[in-house]
């Protein structure tokens, strides 16, 4: 599909600018919807982190959402361990990324 190709090209374009941890998170999340805890668990399984620490993931997720616009918070669900509502992340579509990248350039009419 063309959209798969364009997503891959967009990812390849930003890949050199991103840290190793960003690339690992994006690889793990792939086309799934995942919480920070689920991502950190997969990172442990793949050997990307030697011990379980949510600080491996949470700050990077915030940056991938707010700075790079490659992930979006798409829903909430209950964390199985804390029983609190947590954000679920997925990759942003090309359209979402474009809109988020350009939001600061759109004048606000009052």
C-alpha positions in Angstrom: 0.0 0.0 0.0 1.1 3.5 -0.7 0.4 4.7 2.9 2.7 2.0 4.3 5.4 3.2 1.9 4.9 6.8 2.8 4.9 6.1 6.6 8.1 4.1 6.2 9.7 7.0 4.2 8.6 9.5 6.8 10.1 7.3 9.6 13.3 6.8 7.7 13.5 10.6 7.3 13.4 11.3 11.0 15.2 8.1 12.2 18.8 9.6 12.1 17.6 12.5 14.3 16.1 10.2 16.9 17.9 8.5 19.8 18.3 4.7 20.0 15.6 4.6 22.7 13.1 6.4 20.4 13.7 4.0 17.6 13.3 1.0 20.0 9.9 2.4 21.2 8.7 2.9 17.7 9.8 -0.6 16.7 8.0 -2.1 19.6 4.8 -0.2 19.2 4.7 -0.9 15.5 1.0 -0.8 14.4 -0.3 -1.6 17.9 -1.9 0.4 20.7 0.1 0.1 23.9 0.6 1.6 27.3 3.9 2.8 28.7 4.1 -0.3 30.9 3.4 -2.7 28.0 6.1 -1.0 26.0 8.6 -1.2 28.8 7.7 -4.9 29.3 8.5 -5.6 25.6 11.7 -3.6 25.9 12.7 -6.0 28.7 11.7 -9.0 26.7 13.8 -7.9 23.7 16.8 -7.1 25.9 16.6 -3.3 25.2 16.7 -2.6 28.9 18.4 -4.7 31.5 15.9 -4.0 34.3 12.3 -2.8 34.5 12.1 1.0 34.9 9.2 3.1 33.6 11.6 6.0 33.3 13.1 4.2 30.2 9.8 4.9 28.5 7.6 7.6 29.9 9.8 10.6 29.2 10.5 9.3 25.6 6.7 8.8 25.0 6.1 12.4 26.1 8.7 13.6 23.6 7.5 11.4 20.8 4.0 12.8 21.3 4.8 16.5 22.0 8.0 17.2 20.1 8.2 14.7 17.2 4.4 14.1 16.7 5.0 10.5 15.7 2.8 9.0 18.5 -0.6 10.1 19.7 -2.5 9.3 22.9 -5.5 7.5 21.5 -7.5 6.2 24.5 -7.3 5.3 28.2 -7.4 1.9 29.9 -6.9 0.5 33.3 -3.3 -0.4 34.2 -3.4 -4.0 35.4 -0.8 -3.3 38.2 -1.9 0.1 39.6 -5.6 -0.1 38.6 -5.3 3.6 37.5 -6.4 4.9 34.1 -3.4 5.3 31.8 -2.8 6.6 28.3 -2.6 4.2 25.4 -0.3 5.2 22.5 -0.3 4.5 18.8 1.7 5.8 15.9 0.3 9.0 14.4 -1.1 8.9 10.9 0.6 11.0 8.3 -2.4 13.4 8.4 -2.2 13.7 12.2 1.5 14.3 12.1 1.2 17.0 9.5 -1.6 18.7 11.5 0.4 18.5 14.7 3.6 19.7 13.1 1.8 22.8 11.7 -0.4 23.7 14.7 1.9 26.4 15.9 1.8 28.0 12.5 -1.9 28.4 12.4 -3.1 31.7 13.7 -5.7 31.6 16.4 -8.7 33.8 15.6 -10.5 35.4 18.5 
